[in-house]
Every structure is written in structure tokens, then in C-alpha cells.
Amino acid sequence: MPVVLCSEQARFLVKNSTDRELPDLAVISVPEIVSEVIPEAVGMIRIEDTPTEQ
């Protein structure tokens, strides 16, 4: 099952912004990972600043 791991501050925004298209997507923050689980990164999502037109 795919999981998005993000900061505590971003968790609510990430879950709300993906919920309509991916309602079953698990979005968790680092403190929610139990010590028995070792996460494996398979990719990274980034939002880059884009220059605004003037």
C-alpha cells in the first residue's frame, strides 16, 4: 500500500488535497511511524517555486 510520509505541519494539507482523487491514500507524519517499521523511500514529491509573470 502506498503511503505519503510528510511533516506534521504538512500532513493535514496533503491529506485534504489528495482525498478527492485518492481517498485510500495513507498520509502520515514521521512521529506516527512505530519503531518496528523501517520506511523505504521510492520517490519524493516536491513543489518548486515558479517565477511569477509581471
N, C-alpha and C positions, 0 to 999 in steps of 0.2 A: 504494500500500500504506500503510495507516495505521501510524503509529509513535507510541509514547508516549515523550516526552523528559522525563527526570527527573534529579534529582541523583544523584551516585554513591552516596550513602548510601541512597537510596530504591530504587534500581534492582532489587536482589535481591528486596526485599519486593513491589514492584509486579509483577515478572515471576512470582514464585511465586503471588501472589494472583489473577492473571489466567490462568495457564497452563491450568487445567482447562477453563474456558469458552471461552478464546480462545488456543489453543495456537500459532497462527501470528502472533499479535500481536508485533511487534518492540518491545522495550523497551530504550532506550539512554540513556546519560548524556551530558552535554554534552561531556566530553573525547573521546568516541568519534566525534564528528562531524568528518569530514575538511574541510579548509579550502575545498574546491571546492563544498561543499554549503551552500546557504543555506536553513535551515529556515523553514517558513511555519506560523505558529500558526493553527489553525482553531477552537480551543477550549481550555478549561482545566478540569482536574479539581481539585476542592478538597474537602477533608474539614473540615467545620466542627465545632467543639466544640459539643456539645449539653448543656444543663443536666441534671444527674442528679436523679432524684426522691429525696426524703428521706422 
